[in-house]
Amino acid sequence: MTIVITIPAHNEAKSLGKVIQDIKKVMARENYKILVVDDGSTDGTTHIAKENGAIVVSHQVKKGLAQTFRTELAKCVELKAEIIVHIDADGQYLAQDIPRLIEEVKNGYDLVLGSRFKGKIEYMPLLKRLGNMAFSWVISNVTNLKISDAQTGFRAFTREVAEKLNITSNHTYTQEQIIRAAKQNFKIKEVPVYFKRRDGKSKLMKNPIEYAIRAWINLLRIYRDYQPLKFFVGIGSTFFSLGFLIGLYLLYLFLTTGAIGHVPLTILSMLLMLVGIQISLFGFLADMQRR
C-alpha cells in the first residue's frame, strides 16, 4: 500500500528538516513517500526538503494554502497514492501520531481527522481557540456529524477522497473537504492528537482583529454555500420581523388613539417586510439550485 505524506510549506526551512526526519523514524516499516509543496518560499525551503529526501513541487510565487492543497492532491494522484496524509511543516503536530491516522484509514475510514480538541493542546490563543470551536459547531451543523476540530491541518484520507472531492474554495478548503466528504457519504472519524506550542509567532494569525473578521466572513460563506435556505431565510426573517413589529406598533396606535398617518413608518414597515420575503425567496431558489 503506497502512502504519500504531504507537507505544504512556505518559508519553513527552520522546522521542515526535523519534521521530515521525524516522519522517517515513525514510517520506517511502511511503503511511503514524502511530498513537500513549496508555496513560493524564499528561505531555502526547497533545498531543505530535497536534502532530506522529499519529493518537491514548487510554486514560483505564493498562491495560498487552498491552491497548495489542490497541488498536493493532484501530485498525490499522479504518484498513485492509496493513502494520503496531510501534516503541517511547523512541527506542531507530532509525526508519531501519523501511524494512528493511517491505521484508521486501513480500518475502513475514508477521511480521518487529527483532533487537537480531543487530544492535548500545549498552547493556542484564546481567539483562535474560540474561532476553531465556532467553525467546528458550524461544520457539525451542516454535516450532521459531531466534529470537534474542523480546522485541523492533520488528516489522512484515501485516494478516492482526493479524486472525487472537487475543492473549489480559496477560503474554507479544510472545512470544504469535510463537508463534501460527508455529503458524498464517505466515512469520517476523528483521532485525538497532540498539538505543540509553536516556536515563534503564528503565520496564520498575525493580527487578532483581522483573524476574527476573516473567521466570521468564512463562517458566513460556509452557511451561504452549503445551507443557503437557513442563511437567507434567517436574514429574511430578521427584516420581515422588524417590519412586522413596526406594523404592529402602528396598529396599536390606531386601536388605542385612533391616530392614522405615520406615512414614513408605514412605508418602512412595508419595505422591510417585502425585503424580508424577497431575501427568503432567494434562499429557496439557492437551495433548489444546490440540490
Secondary structure in CASP SS format (residue, H / E / C, confidence):
PFRMAT SS
TARGET T0000
AUTHOR 0000-0000-0000
METHOD secondary structure of the structure
MODEL  1
M C 1.00
T C 1.00
I E 1.00
V E 1.00
I E 1.00
T E 1.00
I E 1.00
P E 1.00
A E 1.00
H C 1.00
N C 1.00
E C 1.00
A H 1.00
K H 1.00
S H 1.00
L H 1.00
G H 1.00
K H 1.00
V H 1.00
I H 1.00
Q H 1.00
D H 1.00
I H 1.00
K H 1.00
K H 1.00
V H 1.00
M C 1.00
A C 1.00
R C 1.00
E C 1.00
N C 1.00
Y E 1.00
K E 1.00
I E 1.00
L E 1.00
V E 1.00
V E 1.00
D E 1.00
D E 1.00
G C 1.00
S C 1.00
T C 1.00
D C 1.00
G C 1.00
T H 1.00
T H 1.00
H H 1.00
I H 1.00
A H 1.00
K H 1.00
E H 1.00
N C 1.00
G C 1.00
A C 1.00
I E 1.00
V E 1.00
V E 1.00
S E 1.00
H E 1.00
Q C 1.00
V C 1.00
K C 1.00
K C 1.00
G C 1.00
L H 1.00
A H 1.00
Q H 1.00
T H 1.00
F H 1.00
R H 1.00
T H 1.00
E H 1.00
L H 1.00
A H 1.00
K H 1.00
C H 1.00
V H 1.00
E H 1.00
L C 1.00
K C 1.00
A C 1.00
E C 1.00
I E 1.00
I E 1.00
V E 1.00
H E 1.00
I C 1.00
D C 1.00
A C 1.00
D C 1.00
G C 1.00
Q C 1.00
Y E 1.00
L C 1.00
A H 1.00
Q H 1.00
D H 1.00
I H 1.00
P H 1.00
R H 1.00
L H 1.00
I H 1.00
E H 1.00
E H 1.00
V H 1.00
K H 1.00
N C 1.00
G C 1.00
Y C 1.00
D C 1.00
L E 1.00
V E 1.00
L E 1.00
G E 1.00
S E 1.00
R E 1.00
F E 1.00
K E 1.00
G E 1.00
K E 1.00
I E 1.00
E C 1.00
Y C 1.00
M C 1.00
P C 1.00
L H 1.00
L H 1.00
K H 1.00
R H 1.00
L H 1.00
G H 1.00
N H 1.00
M H 1.00
A H 1.00
F H 1.00
S H 1.00
W H 1.00
V H 1.00
I H 1.00
S H 1.00
N H 1.00
V H 1.00
T H 1.00
N C 1.00
L C 1.00
K C 1.00
I C 1.00
S C 1.00
D C 1.00
A C 1.00
Q C 1.00
T C 1.00
G C 1.00
F C 1.00
R E 1.00
A E 1.00
F E 1.00
T E 1.00
R H 1.00
E H 1.00
V H 1.00
A H 1.00
E H 1.00
K H 1.00
L C 1.00
N C 1.00
I C 1.00
T C 1.00
S C 1.00
N C 1.00
H C 1.00
T C 1.00
Y H 1.00
T H 1.00
Q H 1.00
E H 1.00
Q H 1.00
I H 1.00
I H 1.00
R H 1.00
A H 1.00
A H 1.00
K H 1.00
Q C 1.00
N C 1.00
F C 1.00
K C 1.00
I E 1.00
K E 1.00
E E 1.00
V E 1.00
P E 1.00
V E 1.00
Y E 1.00
F E 1.00
K C 1.00
R C 1.00
R C 1.00
D C 1.00
G C 1.00
K C 1.00
S C 1.00
K C 1.00
L C 1.00
M C 1.00
K C 1.00
N C 1.00
P H 1.00
I H 1.00
E H 1.00
Y H 1.00
A H 1.00
I H 1.00
R H 1.00
A H 1.00
W H 1.00
I H 1.00
N H 1.00
L H 1.00
L H 1.00
R H 1.00
I H 1.00
Y H 1.00
R H 1.00
D H 1.00
Y H 1.00
Q C 1.00
P H 1.00
L H 1.00
K H 1.00
F H 1.00
F H 1.00
V H 1.00
G H 1.00
I H 1.00
G H 1.00
S H 1.00
T H 1.00
F H 1.00
F H 1.00
S H 1.00
L H 1.00
G H 1.00
F H 1.00
L H 1.00
I H 1.00
G H 1.00
L H 1.00
Y H 1.00
L H 1.00
L H 1.00
Y H 1.00
L H 1.00
F H 1.00
L H 1.00
T H 1.00
T H 1.00
G C 1.00
A C 1.00
I C 1.00
G C 1.00
H C 1.00
V H 1.00
P H 1.00
L H 1.00
T H 1.00
I H 1.00
L H 1.00
S H 1.00
M H 1.00
L H 1.00
L H 1.00
M H 1.00
L H 1.00
V H 1.00
G H 1.00
I H 1.00
Q H 1.00
I H 1.00
S H 1.00
L H 1.00
F H 1.00
G H 1.00
F H 1.00
L H 1.00
A H 1.00
D H 1.00
M H 1.00
Q H 1.00
R H 1.00
R C 1.00
END
